[in-house]
Amino acid sequence: MFYYKEIISKLPRKELEKIGEAVGIGLAS
């Protein structure tokens, strides 16, 4: 799960929200 955070940190905010909704996880929070 750590590598996942590294990838997320390099993505734009909008992409994060899009992925979060698709996965069903509140990544923004």
C-alpha positions in Angstrom: 0.0 0.0 0.0 3.0 2.3 0.4 3.9 2.3 -3.2 0.3 3.3 -3.8 0.8 6.4 -1.7 3.9 7.3 -3.8 1.9 7.1 -7.0 -1.0 9.1 -5.5 1.3 11.9 -4.3 2.4 12.5 -8.0 -1.1 12.7 -9.4 -3.2 15.8 -9.8 -5.9 16.5 -7.3 -8.7 15.9 -9.8 -7.3 12.6 -10.8 -7.1 11.6 -7.1 -10.7 12.4 -6.6 -11.7 10.5 -9.8 -9.7 7.4 -8.6 -11.1 7.7 -5.1 -14.6 7.7 -6.3 -14.0 4.8 -8.6 -12.3 2.8 -5.9 -14.8 3.9 -3.3 -12.1 5.3 -1.0 -11.8 8.8 0.4 -8.2 9.4 -0.6 -8.6 13.1 -0.2 -9.5 12.8 3.5 
